[in-house]
Amino acid sequence: MAVDNSTSDPHTPRPQLTTVDIAIITVYFALNVAVGIWSSCRASRNTVSGYFLAGRDMTWWPIGASLFASSEGSGLFIGLAGSGAAGGLAVAGFEWNATYVLLALAWVFVPIYLSSEIVTMPEYMQKRYGGQRIRMYLSVLSLLLSVFTKISIDLYAGALFVHICLGWNFYLSTVIMLAITALYTIAGGLTAVIYTDALQTLVMVAGAVILTIKAFEQIGGYKQLAEAYAQAVPSRTISNTTCHVPRADAMHMFRDPHTGDLPWTGMTFGLTIMAAWYWCTDQVIVQRSLSARDLNHAKGGSILASYLKMLPMGLIVMPGMISRVLFPDDVGCVVPAECLRACGAEIGCSNIAYPKLVMELMPTGLRGLMVAVMMAALMSSLTSIFNSSSTLFTMDIWRRLRPRAGERELLLVGRLVIVVLVGVSVAWIPVLQGSNGGQLFIYMQSVTSSLAPPVTAVFVLGIFWQRANEQGAFWGLMAGLAVGATRLVLEFLHPAPPCGHPDTRPPILHGVHYLHFAVALFLLSGAVVVAGSLLTPHPQGVQIQSLTWWTLAQDQPSGVKTGDGRASQRHAFWARVCGVNAILLMCVNIFFYAYFA
């Protein structure tokens, strides 16, 4: 039964975009396309390396900006702010954890990938383990994960933002954004993607800083946040329940391993396994690091991205909490009828926290800039996914079907794949409109925790254990897939109960947190890989040489010509600078964790 304590009219008029806002959005999009075309003209797009790896000539700052922008799609903008509104600070751990994994990418994984001279991750798997089945399985899995988690999440979030801010037709705005995104991805390849990502990062951070300052002004500064958030209760609640009350541990990063919504054990171990899959073995991310001019630029890119990943706590999560403080009846609603009014989803409206702040707090002009920022976030992650998915299909699947395909055919297929992905994405929109926002983000994390850990186990063992072989790796992946897919099916059959309803889900769902499940799945898959490898013959020498941490090629491509003493000294100096920055970065990260623990 709903209890109504409200005194205000829920149907207050929403601020609309003015002509100035629309003009800023138009200028921004024009600038974006111009940067894409400019970088396309600079790029060597007519070779496979030029189109898919930017000619392996990228410097550290566009790589770092692109790593950040690719991971901060509009889905994460809206999802992080929404989770901040629903549960407090702990969700920022998803961002801060990336620091250590990004450093592992640059110092451990990239040297091995460069040593093995690969373009895609499944290609590395084939070189390391031999055979075709692992490579094909990973290519298909990556493509499916791209379309049904990354693209769908970003499209849903972008469409939600456009709906709240502009009132535009859902389909029209999404199709226009997809068309512009696909246009410069198809035209320019990875160079266009990385340079436009650098522009998006600049605008995203600038816009988010302005909104954060205005949000804190509304509640009287950071010191008031904890007290104000604890009192952010909606006027209509469901009697005899506590789901409308903000969490008591909202201001803590480390939460109880049994009762916490994000237990510290899962956030430390389970999240690291999922993050290692995303940052060190996922095509979208690794492709940026592989495009680096040399190893120092790859390291510099990782360090810049890690510093930028420290920002979402203050720029996205806390503003999400403030949004609940300012608009508890909309962002914090629990009564299904109220939520349906506020955002069109019965299960909850925490996902509108960020767009609601933009429309209510930003003045004319800046409101247009923030809408452009959100569209930039959407486009930036979509360009990344489109480019990387076309690389995967072309290099791993098409080359397998047509081994004699020439460069021209591969480039044409790469561009056609993007057109097909756009078509699938548009066809997927009605499915997204039918799903509710609350379940969508749970779905993304569940899918990752159920499918990613076996892949992480196979990569880690392949790099650090020379005895790992193809049979062990393949059956490790299959065992992990069987167990992970079983949990996924159960989650779809038994969704989390709404507020006020008893939890009748099987014990594996309500008793085992998805982050803890990721740890168990990783250990199970790893055990099968080890057992399978020990029971079958040793891998051949060609599958180990230059492909593991212990057999790394000594003549690493450093970007320095042989005999060039000055260049060699300069390279060594920048290698030390990267090392010092990495240590400093970890100190900053540990300090913030300790401060908010």
C-alpha positions as CSV (number, residue, x, y, z in Angstrom):
1,M,0.0,0.0,0.0
2,A,1.3,3.4,-1.0
3,V,1.6,6.2,1.6
4,D,1.3,9.8,0.2
5,N,2.9,12.6,2.1
6,S,3.3,15.0,-0.8
7,T,2.2,18.6,-0.8
8,S,3.6,19.7,-4.2
9,D,2.2,19.3,-7.7
10,P,4.1,16.5,-9.4
11,H,3.4,17.8,-12.9
12,T,5.6,21.0,-12.8
13,P,6.6,22.1,-16.3
14,R,10.1,20.9,-17.4
15,P,12.6,23.4,-18.7
16,Q,12.9,23.2,-22.5
17,L,15.9,23.7,-24.7
18,T,16.1,27.2,-26.3
19,T,17.3,28.3,-29.7
20,V,20.7,29.0,-28.2
21,D,20.9,25.4,-26.9
22,I,19.9,23.9,-30.2
23,A,22.5,26.2,-32.0
24,I,25.3,24.9,-29.6
25,I,24.3,21.3,-30.2
26,T,24.4,21.9,-34.0
27,V,27.8,23.6,-33.8
28,Y,29.2,20.8,-31.7
29,F,28.1,18.1,-34.0
30,A,29.5,20.1,-37.0
31,L,32.8,20.4,-35.1
32,N,32.8,16.7,-34.4
33,V,32.3,15.7,-38.1
34,A,35.0,18.3,-39.1
35,V,37.5,16.7,-36.7
36,G,36.6,13.2,-38.0
37,I,37.1,14.3,-41.6
38,W,40.4,16.1,-40.8
39,S,41.8,13.1,-39.1
40,S,40.5,10.9,-41.9
41,C,42.5,13.0,-44.4
42,R,45.6,12.6,-42.3
43,A,45.2,8.9,-41.8
44,S,46.6,6.2,-44.1
45,R,43.2,4.5,-44.5
46,N,43.9,2.4,-47.4
47,T,46.0,-0.3,-45.6
48,V,44.7,-2.7,-43.0
49,S,47.2,-1.4,-40.4
50,G,46.3,2.2,-41.2
51,Y,42.5,1.7,-41.0
52,F,42.4,-0.7,-38.0
53,L,45.4,0.4,-36.0
54,A,45.9,4.1,-37.0
55,G,49.2,3.1,-38.7
56,R,50.6,2.3,-35.3
57,D,51.7,5.9,-35.0
58,M,49.4,7.4,-32.2
59,T,50.9,9.5,-29.4
60,W,50.1,9.1,-25.7
61,W,47.5,11.9,-25.2
62,P,44.9,10.9,-27.8
63,I,45.3,7.2,-26.7
64,G,44.7,8.1,-23.0
65,A,41.7,10.4,-23.9
66,S,40.3,7.6,-26.2
67,L,40.7,4.9,-23.6
68,F,38.7,7.1,-21.1
69,A,36.0,8.2,-23.7
70,S,35.5,4.7,-24.9
71,S,34.7,3.5,-21.4
72,E,32.6,6.5,-20.4
73,G,29.8,6.1,-22.9
74,S,26.4,7.7,-22.1
75,G,25.4,4.3,-20.6
76,L,28.1,4.7,-17.9
77,F,27.3,8.4,-17.4
78,I,23.7,7.6,-16.7
79,G,24.4,4.3,-15.0
80,L,27.0,5.6,-12.6
81,A,24.9,8.6,-11.6
82,G,21.9,6.4,-11.3
83,S,23.7,3.9,-9.1
84,G,25.1,6.8,-7.0
85,A,21.5,8.1,-6.5
86,A,20.3,4.6,-5.6
87,G,23.1,3.4,-3.4
88,G,25.8,6.1,-2.7
89,L,29.6,6.3,-3.3
90,A,30.6,2.6,-3.6
91,V,29.8,2.3,-7.4
92,A,32.9,4.6,-8.0
93,G,35.0,1.5,-7.2
94,F,34.1,0.3,-10.7
95,E,36.1,3.3,-12.0
96,W,39.0,3.4,-9.5
97,N,39.7,-0.3,-9.8
98,A,40.6,0.4,-13.5
99,T,43.8,2.2,-12.3
100,Y,45.6,-1.1,-11.5
101,V,44.3,-3.0,-14.5
102,L,45.2,-0.2,-16.9
103,L,48.8,-0.2,-15.6
104,A,48.8,-4.0,-16.0
105,L,47.6,-3.5,-19.6
106,A,50.6,-1.2,-20.4
107,W,53.3,-2.9,-18.5
108,V,52.4,-6.6,-18.9
109,F,49.8,-7.2,-21.7
110,V,50.8,-4.7,-24.4
111,P,54.5,-5.8,-24.5
112,I,53.3,-9.3,-25.2
113,Y,50.8,-8.2,-27.8
114,L,53.4,-6.2,-29.6
115,S,55.9,-9.0,-29.3
116,S,53.4,-11.4,-30.9
117,E,52.6,-8.9,-33.8
118,I,48.8,-9.3,-33.6
119,V,45.9,-7.0,-34.6
120,T,43.0,-8.7,-32.7
121,M,42.8,-10.5,-29.3
122,P,41.4,-13.8,-30.8
123,E,44.4,-13.7,-33.2
124,Y,46.7,-13.7,-30.1
125,M,44.8,-16.7,-28.7
126,Q,45.3,-18.6,-31.9
127,K,49.0,-17.9,-32.0
128,R,49.4,-18.8,-28.3
129,Y,47.2,-22.0,-28.2
130,G,47.1,-23.0,-31.9
131,G,44.0,-24.3,-33.7
132,Q,41.0,-22.2,-34.9
133,R,38.2,-23.1,-32.4
134,I,39.3,-20.8,-29.6
135,R,39.8,-17.8,-32.0
136,M,36.4,-18.3,-33.6
137,Y,34.6,-18.7,-30.2
138,L,36.2,-15.5,-28.8
139,S,35.4,-13.6,-32.0
140,V,31.8,-14.6,-32.0
141,L,31.5,-14.0,-28.2
142,S,33.0,-10.5,-28.5
143,L,30.7,-9.5,-31.3
144,L,27.6,-10.8,-29.4
145,L,28.7,-9.0,-26.2
146,S,29.3,-5.8,-28.3
147,V,25.9,-5.8,-29.9
148,F,23.7,-7.0,-27.0
149,T,25.4,-5.3,-24.0
150,K,27.5,-2.3,-25.1
151,I,25.6,-1.0,-28.0
152,S,22.2,-1.8,-26.4
153,I,23.1,-0.1,-23.1
154,D,24.5,3.0,-24.8
155,L,21.5,3.3,-27.1
156,Y,19.0,2.9,-24.3
157,A,20.8,5.5,-22.1
158,G,21.3,7.9,-25.0
159,A,17.7,7.6,-26.0
160,L,16.5,8.1,-22.4
161,F,18.6,11.3,-22.2
162,V,17.3,12.6,-25.5
163,H,13.7,11.8,-24.4
164,I,14.1,13.7,-21.1
165,C,16.0,16.7,-22.4
166,L,14.8,17.3,-26.0
167,G,11.4,15.5,-26.2
168,W,12.6,14.4,-29.6
169,N,11.1,11.3,-31.3
170,F,13.0,8.3,-29.8
171,Y,13.7,6.7,-33.2
172,L,14.6,9.8,-35.1
173,S,17.2,11.1,-32.7
174,T,18.9,7.7,-32.3
175,V,19.0,7.1,-36.1
176,I,20.5,10.5,-36.7
177,M,23.2,9.9,-34.0
178,L,24.0,6.5,-35.4
179,A,24.2,7.8,-38.9
180,I,26.7,10.6,-38.0
181,T,28.7,8.1,-35.8
182,A,28.9,5.5,-38.5
183,L,29.8,8.0,-41.2
184,Y,33.1,9.1,-39.8
185,T,33.9,5.6,-38.4
186,I,33.4,4.1,-41.9
187,A,35.3,7.0,-43.6
188,G,38.3,7.3,-41.3
189,G,39.0,4.1,-39.4
190,L,40.7,4.1,-36.0
191,T,42.5,7.5,-36.5
192,A,39.2,9.3,-36.9
193,V,37.8,7.5,-33.8
194,I,40.8,8.3,-31.6
195,Y,40.9,12.1,-32.5
196,T,37.2,12.6,-32.1
197,D,37.4,10.7,-28.8
198,A,40.0,13.3,-27.7
199,L,37.6,16.1,-28.5
200,Q,34.7,14.3,-26.7
201,T,36.8,13.8,-23.6
202,L,37.6,17.5,-23.4
203,V,34.0,18.5,-23.7
204,M,32.7,15.7,-21.4
205,V,35.1,16.7,-18.5
206,A,34.5,20.5,-19.0
207,G,30.7,20.1,-19.0
208,A,30.7,17.7,-16.1
209,V,32.8,20.0,-13.9
210,I,30.4,22.9,-14.5
211,L,27.4,20.8,-13.6
212,T,29.1,19.4,-10.5
213,I,29.9,22.9,-9.2
214,K,26.3,24.0,-9.7
215,A,24.9,20.8,-8.0
216,F,27.1,21.3,-4.9
217,E,26.0,25.0,-4.8
218,Q,22.4,23.8,-4.5
219,I,23.1,21.7,-1.3
220,G,25.6,24.0,0.3
221,G,28.8,22.2,-0.4
222,Y,30.4,18.7,0.0
223,K,30.1,18.7,3.9
224,Q,26.3,18.8,3.5
225,L,26.1,15.8,1.1
226,A,26.0,12.9,3.7
227,E,23.3,14.6,5.8
228,A,21.2,15.7,2.8
229,Y,21.4,12.3,1.1
230,A,20.3,10.5,4.3
231,Q,17.1,12.6,4.2
232,A,16.3,12.1,0.5
233,V,13.1,10.2,1.0
234,P,10.2,10.4,-1.6
235,S,6.8,11.8,-0.4
236,R,5.0,8.6,-1.5
237,T,6.3,5.4,-0.1
238,I,5.2,1.7,0.3
239,S,4.1,1.0,3.9
240,N,6.0,-1.6,6.0
241,T,9.1,-1.4,3.7
242,T,12.5,0.4,3.9
243,C,13.4,0.5,0.1
244,H,12.6,4.2,0.0
245,V,15.3,4.9,2.7
246,P,18.8,5.7,1.5
247,R,21.5,3.2,2.5
248,A,23.1,3.8,5.9
249,D,26.5,2.9,4.3
250,A,26.0,5.3,1.4
251,M,29.2,7.3,2.1
252,H,31.5,4.2,2.4
253,M,33.4,2.5,-0.4
254,F,34.0,-0.7,1.5
255,R,30.8,-2.5,2.4
256,D,29.8,-5.6,4.3
257,P,30.6,-8.8,2.4
258,H,27.3,-10.4,3.3
259,T,24.7,-7.5,3.5
260,G,26.4,-4.9,1.2
261,D,24.9,-4.2,-2.2
262,L,28.5,-3.9,-3.5
263,P,30.5,-6.1,-1.0
264,W,34.2,-5.1,-0.5
265,T,35.3,-8.7,-1.3
266,G,33.5,-8.7,-4.6
267,M,34.7,-5.1,-5.4
268,T,38.3,-6.1,-4.7
269,F,38.5,-9.6,-6.3
270,G,35.5,-10.1,-8.6
271,L,35.6,-6.7,-10.1
272,T,39.4,-7.0,-10.8
273,I,38.7,-10.2,-12.8
274,M,35.9,-8.5,-14.8
275,A,38.0,-5.3,-15.2
276,A,41.0,-7.4,-16.5
277,W,38.7,-8.8,-19.2
278,Y,37.5,-5.3,-20.2
279,W,40.8,-3.4,-20.1
280,C,43.4,-6.1,-21.0
281,T,41.6,-8.6,-23.3
282,D,38.7,-6.6,-24.9
283,Q,39.2,-5.6,-28.5
284,V,37.7,-2.1,-28.0
285,I,40.3,-1.1,-25.4
286,V,43.4,-3.0,-26.4
287,Q,43.1,-1.7,-30.0
288,R,43.8,1.8,-28.8
289,S,47.0,0.7,-27.0
290,L,48.2,-1.3,-30.0
291,S,48.0,1.8,-32.2
292,A,50.7,3.5,-30.0
293,R,53.9,4.8,-31.7
294,D,56.0,2.8,-29.1
295,L,55.7,1.2,-25.7
296,N,56.2,4.5,-23.8
297,H,53.3,6.1,-25.6
298,A,51.1,3.1,-24.7
299,K,52.2,3.5,-21.1
300,G,51.6,7.3,-21.1
301,G,48.1,6.6,-22.6
302,S,47.3,4.2,-19.8
303,I,48.5,6.6,-17.1
304,L,46.4,9.5,-18.5
305,A,43.3,7.3,-18.8
306,S,43.9,6.2,-15.1
307,Y,44.1,9.8,-13.9
308,L,40.9,10.6,-15.8
309,K,39.2,7.5,-14.3
310,M,39.6,9.1,-10.9
311,L,37.2,11.9,-11.9
312,P,33.8,10.1,-12.2
313,M,33.5,9.9,-8.3
314,G,33.2,13.7,-8.1
315,L,31.8,14.4,-11.6
316,I,29.2,11.7,-12.0
317,V,28.5,9.7,-8.8
318,M,28.2,12.6,-6.3
319,P,26.0,14.6,-8.7
320,G,23.8,11.5,-9.0
321,M,23.4,11.5,-5.2
322,I,22.7,15.3,-5.2
323,S,20.0,14.7,-7.9
324,R,18.2,12.4,-5.5
325,V,18.5,15.0,-2.7
326,L,17.0,17.7,-5.0
327,F,14.3,15.5,-6.7
328,P,13.4,12.7,-4.3
329,D,10.0,12.2,-5.7
330,D,11.3,11.6,-9.2
331,V,14.8,10.1,-8.8
332,G,14.0,8.2,-5.6
333,C,10.5,7.0,-6.4
334,V,9.4,3.5,-5.2
335,V,5.7,3.5,-5.9
336,P,5.3,2.0,-9.4
337,A,2.6,4.6,-10.5
338,E,4.9,7.4,-9.4
339,C,7.9,5.9,-11.2
340,L,5.8,5.4,-14.3
341,R,4.9,9.1,-14.2
342,A,8.5,10.3,-13.6
343,C,10.4,8.2,-16.2
344,G,8.1,5.6,-17.8
345,A,9.6,2.6,-15.9
346,E,7.8,1.0,-13.0
347,I,10.9,-0.5,-11.3
348,G,12.6,2.8,-10.4
349,C,13.9,6.1,-11.9
350,S,17.4,6.4,-10.5
351,N,18.7,6.4,-14.2
352,I,17.2,9.8,-14.8
353,A,19.4,11.4,-12.1
354,Y,21.9,12.9,-14.4
355,P,19.7,14.2,-17.2
356,K,17.3,15.6,-14.6
357,L,20.2,17.7,-13.1
358,V,21.2,18.9,-16.5
359,M,17.7,20.1,-17.4
360,E,16.9,21.7,-14.0
361,L,20.2,23.3,-13.0
362,M,22.0,24.3,-16.2
363,P,21.4,27.8,-17.6
364,T,20.6,28.4,-21.3
365,G,23.6,27.6,-23.5
366,L,25.3,25.4,-21.0
367,R,22.2,23.1,-21.1
368,G,22.8,22.7,-24.8
369,L,26.5,22.0,-24.1
370,M,25.6,19.2,-21.7
371,V,23.2,17.6,-24.1
372,A,26.0,17.7,-26.6
373,V,28.3,16.1,-24.0
374,M,25.9,13.2,-23.4
375,M,25.5,12.7,-27.2
376,A,29.3,12.8,-27.4
377,A,29.6,10.1,-24.8
378,L,27.1,8.0,-26.7
379,M,28.8,8.6,-30.1
380,S,32.3,8.0,-28.6
381,S,31.5,4.6,-27.2
382,L,29.6,3.6,-30.4
383,T,32.5,4.6,-32.7
384,S,34.8,2.5,-30.5
385,I,32.5,-0.5,-30.7
386,F,31.8,-0.2,-34.4
387,N,35.5,0.1,-35.3
388,S,36.6,-2.7,-33.1
389,S,33.7,-5.0,-34.1
390,S,34.5,-4.5,-37.8
391,T,38.1,-5.3,-37.0
392,L,37.1,-8.5,-35.3
393,F,34.8,-9.7,-38.0
394,T,37.2,-8.8,-40.8
395,M,40.4,-10.2,-39.4
396,D,39.1,-13.2,-37.5
397,I,35.9,-14.4,-39.3
398,W,36.1,-13.1,-42.9
399,R,39.8,-14.1,-43.3
400,R,38.9,-17.6,-42.1
401,L,36.1,-17.8,-44.7
402,R,38.2,-16.2,-47.5
403,P,41.9,-16.8,-46.7
404,R,43.0,-15.2,-50.0
405,A,41.1,-12.0,-49.5
406,G,43.1,-8.9,-50.5
407,E,43.5,-5.6,-48.6
408,R,40.9,-3.9,-50.7
409,E,38.3,-6.6,-50.0
410,L,39.1,-6.6,-46.2
411,L,38.7,-2.8,-46.0
412,L,35.3,-3.0,-47.9
413,V,34.1,-5.8,-45.6
414,G,35.2,-3.8,-42.6
415,R,33.1,-0.9,-43.7
416,L,30.1,-3.0,-44.6
417,V,30.1,-4.7,-41.1
418,I,29.6,-1.2,-39.6
419,V,26.5,-0.7,-41.8
420,V,25.1,-4.1,-40.7
421,L,25.8,-3.2,-37.0
422,V,23.9,0.1,-37.4
423,G,21.0,-1.9,-38.8
424,V,21.0,-4.4,-36.0
425,S,21.3,-1.5,-33.4
426,V,18.2,0.3,-34.9
427,A,16.3,-3.0,-35.0
428,W,17.2,-3.5,-31.3
429,I,15.7,-0.2,-30.2
430,P,12.1,-1.5,-29.7
431,V,13.4,-4.2,-27.4
432,L,15.2,-1.6,-25.4
433,Q,12.1,0.6,-25.2
434,G,10.3,-2.4,-23.8
435,S,12.9,-3.1,-21.1
436,N,13.0,-1.0,-17.9
437,G,16.1,0.9,-17.0
438,G,16.7,-0.6,-13.6
439,Q,16.9,-4.1,-15.0
440,L,19.1,-3.1,-18.0
441,F,22.1,-2.2,-15.9
442,I,21.8,-5.2,-13.7
443,Y,21.6,-7.2,-16.9
444,M,24.9,-5.7,-18.2
445,Q,26.8,-6.5,-15.0
446,S,25.3,-10.0,-14.8
447,V,26.2,-10.8,-18.4
448,T,29.8,-9.6,-17.8
449,S,30.2,-11.6,-14.5
450,S,28.7,-14.7,-16.2
451,L,30.7,-14.6,-19.5
452,A,33.9,-12.7,-18.9
453,P,35.8,-14.6,-16.1
454,P,36.6,-17.7,-18.2
455,V,38.1,-15.5,-20.9
456,T,40.2,-13.7,-18.3
457,A,41.4,-17.1,-16.9
458,V,42.5,-18.3,-20.3
459,F,44.4,-15.1,-21.1
460,V,46.1,-14.9,-17.7
461,L,47.2,-18.5,-17.8
462,G,48.3,-18.3,-21.4
463,I,50.6,-15.3,-20.6
464,F,52.0,-16.5,-17.3
465,W,52.0,-20.4,-17.5
466,Q,53.9,-21.8,-20.4
467,R,52.4,-25.3,-19.9
468,A,48.9,-24.1,-20.8
469,N,47.7,-25.7,-24.1
470,E,44.8,-25.6,-26.5
471,Q,42.8,-28.5,-25.1
472,G,43.0,-27.1,-21.6
473,A,42.1,-23.6,-22.7
474,F,39.2,-24.7,-24.9
475,W,37.6,-26.9,-22.2
476,G,38.2,-24.2,-19.6
477,L,36.2,-21.8,-21.8
478,M,33.4,-24.4,-22.4
479,A,33.1,-25.3,-18.7
480,G,33.0,-21.6,-17.8
481,L,30.4,-20.9,-20.5
482,A,28.2,-23.8,-19.3
483,V,28.2,-22.6,-15.7
484,G,28.0,-18.8,-16.5
485,A,25.1,-19.3,-19.1
486,T,23.2,-21.4,-16.5
487,R,23.2,-18.5,-14.0
488,L,22.3,-16.0,-16.8
489,V,19.3,-18.1,-17.8
490,L,18.2,-18.3,-14.1
491,E,18.5,-14.5,-13.8
492,F,16.2,-14.0,-16.8
493,L,13.7,-16.5,-15.4
494,H,13.8,-15.1,-11.9
495,P,14.3,-11.3,-11.9
496,A,14.8,-9.4,-8.7
497,P,11.5,-8.8,-6.9
498,P,10.1,-5.2,-6.7
499,C,9.9,-3.3,-3.5
500,G,7.6,-4.9,-0.9
501,H,7.6,-8.4,-2.5
502,P,9.3,-11.4,-1.0
503,D,12.5,-12.7,-2.6
504,T,11.7,-16.2,-4.0
505,R,14.7,-16.6,-6.2
506,P,17.0,-19.7,-6.1
507,P,19.8,-19.5,-3.5
508,I,22.5,-19.2,-6.2
509,L,20.9,-15.8,-7.2
510,H,19.9,-14.2,-3.9
511,G,22.7,-15.9,-1.8
512,V,25.7,-15.4,-4.2
513,H,26.5,-11.8,-5.3
514,Y,27.4,-11.6,-9.0
515,L,30.8,-10.2,-8.1
516,H,31.5,-13.2,-5.8
517,F,30.1,-15.5,-8.6
518,A,32.8,-14.0,-11.0
519,V,35.5,-15.1,-8.6
520,A,34.1,-18.7,-8.4
521,L,33.7,-18.9,-12.2
522,F,37.3,-17.6,-12.7
523,L,38.7,-20.2,-10.3
524,L,36.6,-23.0,-11.8
525,S,37.6,-22.1,-15.4
526,G,41.3,-21.8,-14.4
527,A,41.2,-25.2,-12.7
528,V,39.8,-26.9,-15.8
529,V,42.5,-25.2,-18.0
530,V,45.2,-26.4,-15.6
531,A,43.8,-30.0,-15.4
532,G,43.2,-30.2,-19.1
533,S,46.7,-28.9,-19.9
534,L,48.5,-31.3,-17.5
535,L,46.5,-34.3,-18.9
536,T,47.5,-33.5,-22.6
537,P,50.8,-32.9,-24.4
538,H,53.0,-29.8,-24.0
539,P,52.3,-26.9,-26.4
540,Q,54.8,-26.6,-29.3
541,G,57.7,-24.2,-29.0
542,V,56.2,-21.9,-31.7
543,Q,53.2,-21.4,-29.4
544,I,55.4,-20.1,-26.5
545,Q,58.2,-18.1,-28.2
546,S,57.5,-14.3,-27.9
547,L,54.0,-15.1,-26.7
548,T,54.3,-15.4,-22.9
549,W,55.8,-13.2,-20.2
550,W,58.8,-15.5,-19.8
551,T,59.6,-15.7,-23.5
552,L,59.1,-12.1,-24.5
553,A,61.0,-10.9,-27.6
554,Q,64.1,-9.0,-26.5
555,D,64.1,-6.7,-29.5
556,Q,60.8,-5.0,-28.5
557,P,59.7,-2.3,-31.0
558,S,60.6,0.8,-29.1
559,G,60.4,3.3,-31.9
560,V,64.1,4.0,-31.7
561,K,66.4,3.3,-34.7
562,T,69.4,1.0,-34.1
563,G,72.5,3.0,-33.4
564,D,70.7,6.3,-32.6
565,G,72.2,7.0,-29.1
566,R,70.4,10.2,-28.4
567,A,67.0,8.8,-29.3
568,S,67.8,5.8,-27.1
569,Q,68.6,8.0,-24.1
570,R,65.4,10.0,-24.7
571,H,63.4,6.7,-24.8
572,A,65.0,5.5,-21.5
573,F,64.2,8.9,-19.9
574,W,60.5,8.8,-20.8
575,A,60.4,5.1,-19.7
576,R,61.5,6.4,-16.2
577,V,59.0,9.2,-16.3
578,C,56.2,6.7,-17.0
579,G,57.4,4.5,-14.1
580,V,57.5,7.4,-11.6
581,N,54.0,8.5,-12.8
582,A,52.6,5.0,-12.4
583,I,53.9,4.8,-8.7
584,L,52.4,8.3,-8.1
585,L,49.1,7.3,-9.6
586,M,48.8,4.2,-7.3
587,C,49.6,6.4,-4.3
588,V,46.8,8.8,-5.2
589,N,44.4,5.9,-5.8
590,I,45.2,4.3,-2.4
591,F,44.8,7.6,-0.7
592,F,41.3,8.1,-2.1
593,Y,40.3,4.6,-1.3
594,A,41.5,5.0,2.3
595,Y,39.7,8.4,2.6
596,F,36.3,7.1,1.5
597,A,36.7,3.5,2.9
